[in-house]
Each structure stands twice: as structure tokens, then as C-alpha cells.
Amino acid sequence: MQLEKRKEMGQGQACLPEDIVNLFELEKAAQAKMTNQAAWDYYASGAMDEITLRENRQSYERIFLSPRMLVDVSQRDLSTKVLGQKIEMPIIIAPTAFQKLAHEDGEIGTIKAANRCGTIMCLSTLATSSIEEVGGQADNNLWFQLYVYKDREITKDLVARAKAAGAKALVVTVDSPLLGRRERDIRNRFSLPKGLTVANLSKAGLDNLPADVKDSGLAAYIASLYDESLTWKDLKWIAQLSDLPLLVKGILRADDAKRAIKCGAAGIIVSNHGGRQLDTAIPTISALALIKEAVPKNFELFVDGGIRRGSDILKALALGAKAVLIGRPVLWGLALAGSEGVELALNLLRKELDLSMALSGVSSIKEIKRDLLVDRRELI
């Protein structure tokens, strides 16, 4: 493994594999290292009472596995294809904003870790490194996540830049006409520290968050600039801006999934924004199960939110996900040890998924079926 090689060279000492054995330990270590409490709260918090934030995690714990026995699992294949592209594991890096709050490596460190792990990184519009900077480091494994601004020329420019930088897909987030009420950010009056900007918006002069508001600076930024009037007809317009496959992120209902398909979506990311938008919104694994029943058999679904174990990934795949997206754990790894920490987070999940597959009697991703799952509430 690349991480062990760096250990031998005396690098990445803070995140050696023998020191951290799961994502929960990684989270604790990252929290202890981050000295900026406002930055940690921004990453960790959910909306209002954080009920959805907790339910995203707890919903996986209510699903039990029913493993098959006496299956030859001596050779296992974790690779899969998403939008026609092969990746080494069904784990994609979710779009997360302001990664340089965690570590100076920021988004550049994250894309390098994605390269080493053979998977995809989805870059946020609200990145602290530009699409051109990150694209220059990508090995054909970059997606771009788009927020839609009131000024449609900004949207058109972002899409064109993503295409030119080598992005392989466009991910439109549709659950954020306004920012969810994140009370920790309000108390902290969250804003970016001096020296960090929204790098992708510097050309439009919109790269700074307001720092003098009696609320979250990000909430004020979004309220003034994001397009609250966005509808399905606008999604059709976005789909026509480029030939990039369009993924719609933030869908939680079966009828909305059908509408997204009619608007040209190549896939859907079932997401409640990590519990950061509408509190008490349905947990994503539950929404995935409902949506899977409503879309065509081979339509590509993805899911994020609350995934902390390889067995969680197995459950998501069994419910119809093509792959999962991981957000906060990537930030924890980044905060702890930069690019090497991101690699550690991904490899912890990869190893757990590999073991869960072997113990469940499946040797490849394509063999994972819904009959592996039992809802705990159905048990005697």
C-alpha cells in the first residue's frame, strides 16, 4: 500500500494504520488536531436539532445482514463501473466545501488520494482550490458539483470550465435554494479565515463570504446569490449546456427521481446533504430503497450520508446503489494528515467492504443482491 511506503520513508506518521483502525477513531483524532472550533463545527454539524444527521447513521444499524455460506470467496473483486468508467471500489469522494479549512493540502490533496485509490473525486463549487487547479492533478477521475447562481452566466461559465478542466460528469445539487439552519454556524458566525476564498468564483468577484453578519456568513452568501427560483425546466437547460453526463444530487422522493430522468439525468445521488439542510428529512438509505423501486432497472443510483463502515456500503449496494459517496470521513483524514489521511480513510472503508463481502458470501460487486438484507424490525 502507498501509505505503508510513506511510513517507511518517515512521512504521514500521524495516521499510521496501526494507530487508527476505523473511521470513528479517525474522527476523534481529527477533532483533537483541529484547533479552529468554528471550522470543526462547520464540518461536523447538521441542521437544527441534527435529527437527520443522527438518523443517517442509525438507519444503517437497523439493517441486518443475512450472509450466504460455503461460497468460494478466495478471489474478490471490488471494482465497478459508474457512468461507463471503471473505478477500483464503489466508494466516491463526495463534494465538500472549503477543504483548506481542514489542511493546507485542501482539494489538491484529496484528488491525489483519489488518484492513488483508483476512484473519483467530486469537486464542490465552493472549493478553496479552483477547478483548473484540481483538474490539472486529476487522472480522468474528476466530477464537478454545481450550485446554480442567480446570474446564469456564472452557471454557464462554471460548466464550461469544468468541461475544459477534464471533469467527467456534472453533479447539480438541488436541495439548497437556501442554506439549512445550522445553529453551530450561527453561534460561531461562520466565515472563511483570511487567505481562503471560494476559488471558483474569483472571476465573478464572488469569492469572499461576508464576515460582518450576525449569522452564518455562508448562509448570507447563499441567500444573496443562489437561485431560489430553480425548477425542473432549469435542470433541462443545465443538461443542454454540455455533453457531460448529468447527475442530480439531493433527491429523496420517487416522483422527483422520475422527473429528474425526464429532464435528462444520467444518474441520481440520493442525499439529504448530510443532514445539513431540512432536519427530520428522511434518512438516505431509506430513500434509496423507495427510489430504487421507481426507476428503470439499469438507471444509476448513488447514495451518501451516514456511511461509516464497509458493511454500510454493502447494504447500500444491496439496496440498489451503484456506489456510495463519502464526505465527512474524507475531511477527517484530510485534517489529520492531508492527502495521506484521505487515503487512509478510503482504505479503511475498502478493507472493511472487502471483509464484509467475503463474510457474506459474495466475491464481486455484481453479486451483491437485496436478499442479503433483513430489517431488524422484521425479526422475532
URZIHU-V749217 format. One record per backbone hydrogen bond with DSSP energy under -1.0 kcal/mol. NH is the residue of the N-H (numbers start at 1). CO is the residue of the C=O. Records with the same first field share a line. If there is no record, write none. Layout:
NH: CO + CO
//
This chain:
5: 1
6: 2
7: 3
8: 4
9: 5
10: 7
11: 6
15: 12
19: 16
20: 16
26: 22
27: 23
28: 24
29: 25
30: 26
31: 27
32: 28
33: 29
34: 30
37: 35
40: 36
41: 37
42: 38
43: 39
44: 40
45: 41
47: 275
48: 181
50: 47
54: 50
55: 51
56: 52
58: 54
59: 55
63: 60
64: 374
66: 372
68: 360
77: 363
80: 87
82: 85
85: 82
87: 80
88: 118
91: 89
92: 324
93: 120
94: 326
98: 126
101: 98
102: 99
103: 99
106: 103
109: 105
110: 106
111: 107
112: 108
113: 109
114: 110
115: 111
116: 112
117: 113
119: 114
121: 141
122: 93
123: 143
134: 130
135: 131
136: 132
137: 134
143: 121
144: 169
145: 123
146: 171
150: 225
154: 151
155: 151
156: 152
157: 153
158: 154
159: 155
160: 156
161: 157
162: 158
163: 159
164: 160
165: 161
166: 163
167: 162
168: 142
170: 245
171: 144
172: 247
173: 146
174: 249
182: 180
186: 182
187: 183
188: 184
190: 185
196: 193
198: 207
199: 127 + 197
201: 198
202: 199
205: 202
206: 201
217: 190
220: 216
221: 217
222: 218
223: 219
224: 220
225: 221
226: 222
227: 148
230: 227
235: 231
236: 232
237: 233
238: 234
239: 235
240: 236
241: 238
247: 170
248: 267
249: 172
250: 269
257: 253
258: 254
259: 255
260: 256
261: 257
262: 258
263: 259
264: 261
265: 260
266: 246
267: 246
268: 300
269: 248
270: 302
281: 278
287: 283
288: 284
289: 285
290: 286
291: 287
292: 288
294: 291
299: 296
302: 268
303: 323
304: 270
313: 309
314: 310
315: 311
316: 312
317: 313
318: 314
319: 315
320: 317
321: 316
322: 301
324: 90
325: 303
326: 92
331: 327
332: 328
333: 329
334: 330
335: 331
336: 332
337: 333
338: 334
342: 338
343: 339
344: 340
345: 341
346: 342
347: 343
348: 344
349: 345
350: 346
351: 347
352: 348
353: 349
354: 350
355: 351
356: 352
357: 353
358: 354
359: 355
360: 356
362: 357
365: 77
367: 364
368: 365
372: 369
373: 370
374: 64
376: 62
378: 375
379: 376
//
